[in-house]
Amino acid sequence: MQQKIVSRLRKIEGQLARVRQDLENGTPCEVVIPQFLAVRGALAASLEVYLVSTMRECATKKSADEMTLLLETIIKKL
């Protein structure tokens, strides 16, 4: 699962590099804004996949108190 997430992140890095390049080149906002939104969507989807897979693994390795603290931290950051 982690390899899929790493692969997604590499694609996002490429998208983000193109956004930066477009900003540096003065590309019109109607081109740049959808690219920003695509990066944000791809990153959010990757985070969701990671959280789901990690929560399953963590739930078997952590105490109830540790899981509660972890979930509270995640919720605050979201």
Rosetta constraint file for C-alpha pairs under 8 A:
AtomPair CA 1 CA 5 HARMONIC 6.59 0.50
AtomPair CA 1 CA 53 HARMONIC 7.49 0.50
AtomPair CA 2 CA 6 HARMONIC 6.12 0.50
AtomPair CA 2 CA 50 HARMONIC 7.59 0.50
AtomPair CA 3 CA 7 HARMONIC 6.09 0.50
AtomPair CA 4 CA 8 HARMONIC 6.21 0.50
AtomPair CA 5 CA 9 HARMONIC 6.17 0.50
AtomPair CA 5 CA 46 HARMONIC 6.20 0.50
AtomPair CA 5 CA 49 HARMONIC 7.57 0.50
AtomPair CA 5 CA 50 HARMONIC 6.97 0.50
AtomPair CA 6 CA 10 HARMONIC 6.28 0.50
AtomPair CA 7 CA 11 HARMONIC 6.51 0.50
AtomPair CA 8 CA 12 HARMONIC 6.27 0.50
AtomPair CA 8 CA 42 HARMONIC 7.84 0.50
AtomPair CA 8 CA 46 HARMONIC 6.81 0.50
AtomPair CA 9 CA 13 HARMONIC 6.10 0.50
AtomPair CA 9 CA 43 HARMONIC 7.48 0.50
AtomPair CA 9 CA 46 HARMONIC 7.51 0.50
AtomPair CA 10 CA 14 HARMONIC 6.42 0.50
AtomPair CA 11 CA 15 HARMONIC 6.34 0.50
AtomPair CA 12 CA 16 HARMONIC 6.03 0.50
AtomPair CA 12 CA 39 HARMONIC 6.13 0.50
AtomPair CA 12 CA 42 HARMONIC 6.77 0.50
AtomPair CA 12 CA 43 HARMONIC 7.01 0.50
AtomPair CA 13 CA 17 HARMONIC 6.08 0.50
AtomPair CA 14 CA 18 HARMONIC 6.35 0.50
AtomPair CA 15 CA 19 HARMONIC 6.36 0.50
AtomPair CA 15 CA 35 HARMONIC 7.47 0.50
AtomPair CA 15 CA 39 HARMONIC 6.45 0.50
AtomPair CA 16 CA 20 HARMONIC 6.21 0.50
AtomPair CA 16 CA 36 HARMONIC 7.65 0.50
AtomPair CA 16 CA 39 HARMONIC 6.57 0.50
AtomPair CA 17 CA 21 HARMONIC 6.09 0.50
AtomPair CA 18 CA 22 HARMONIC 6.06 0.50
AtomPair CA 19 CA 23 HARMONIC 6.20 0.50
AtomPair CA 19 CA 32 HARMONIC 6.33 0.50
AtomPair CA 19 CA 35 HARMONIC 6.41 0.50
AtomPair CA 19 CA 36 HARMONIC 6.81 0.50
AtomPair CA 20 CA 24 HARMONIC 6.18 0.50
AtomPair CA 21 CA 25 HARMONIC 6.11 0.50
AtomPair CA 22 CA 26 HARMONIC 6.11 0.50
AtomPair CA 22 CA 27 HARMONIC 5.04 0.50
AtomPair CA 22 CA 32 HARMONIC 6.80 0.50
AtomPair CA 23 CA 27 HARMONIC 5.93 0.50
AtomPair CA 23 CA 32 HARMONIC 7.27 0.50
AtomPair CA 27 CA 31 HARMONIC 6.79 0.50
AtomPair CA 27 CA 32 HARMONIC 6.76 0.50
AtomPair CA 28 CA 32 HARMONIC 6.50 0.50
AtomPair CA 29 CA 33 HARMONIC 5.68 0.50
AtomPair CA 30 CA 34 HARMONIC 7.02 0.50
AtomPair CA 31 CA 35 HARMONIC 6.79 0.50
AtomPair CA 32 CA 36 HARMONIC 6.28 0.50
AtomPair CA 33 CA 37 HARMONIC 6.28 0.50
AtomPair CA 34 CA 38 HARMONIC 6.10 0.50
AtomPair CA 35 CA 39 HARMONIC 6.27 0.50
AtomPair CA 36 CA 40 HARMONIC 6.24 0.50
AtomPair CA 37 CA 41 HARMONIC 6.08 0.50
AtomPair CA 38 CA 42 HARMONIC 6.07 0.50
AtomPair CA 39 CA 43 HARMONIC 6.08 0.50
AtomPair CA 40 CA 44 HARMONIC 6.09 0.50
AtomPair CA 41 CA 45 HARMONIC 6.13 0.50
AtomPair CA 42 CA 46 HARMONIC 6.17 0.50
AtomPair CA 43 CA 47 HARMONIC 6.13 0.50
AtomPair CA 44 CA 48 HARMONIC 6.22 0.50
AtomPair CA 45 CA 49 HARMONIC 6.35 0.50
AtomPair CA 46 CA 50 HARMONIC 6.15 0.50
AtomPair CA 47 CA 51 HARMONIC 5.96 0.50
AtomPair CA 48 CA 52 HARMONIC 6.17 0.50
AtomPair CA 49 CA 53 HARMONIC 6.24 0.50
AtomPair CA 50 CA 54 HARMONIC 5.83 0.50
AtomPair CA 51 CA 55 HARMONIC 5.78 0.50
AtomPair CA 52 CA 56 HARMONIC 6.47 0.50
AtomPair CA 53 CA 57 HARMONIC 6.56 0.50
AtomPair CA 54 CA 58 HARMONIC 5.88 0.50
AtomPair CA 55 CA 59 HARMONIC 5.83 0.50
AtomPair CA 56 CA 60 HARMONIC 6.96 0.50
AtomPair CA 57 CA 61 HARMONIC 6.83 0.50
AtomPair CA 58 CA 62 HARMONIC 5.85 0.50
AtomPair CA 58 CA 67 HARMONIC 7.57 0.50
AtomPair CA 59 CA 63 HARMONIC 7.75 0.50
AtomPair CA 59 CA 67 HARMONIC 6.71 0.50
AtomPair CA 62 CA 66 HARMONIC 5.80 0.50
AtomPair CA 62 CA 67 HARMONIC 6.12 0.50
AtomPair CA 63 CA 67 HARMONIC 6.22 0.50
AtomPair CA 64 CA 68 HARMONIC 6.13 0.50
AtomPair CA 65 CA 69 HARMONIC 6.26 0.50
AtomPair CA 66 CA 70 HARMONIC 6.13 0.50
AtomPair CA 67 CA 71 HARMONIC 6.05 0.50
AtomPair CA 68 CA 72 HARMONIC 6.10 0.50
AtomPair CA 69 CA 73 HARMONIC 6.18 0.50
AtomPair CA 70 CA 74 HARMONIC 6.27 0.50
AtomPair CA 71 CA 75 HARMONIC 6.10 0.50
AtomPair CA 72 CA 76 HARMONIC 6.19 0.50
AtomPair CA 73 CA 77 HARMONIC 6.35 0.50
AtomPair CA 74 CA 78 HARMONIC 6.21 0.50
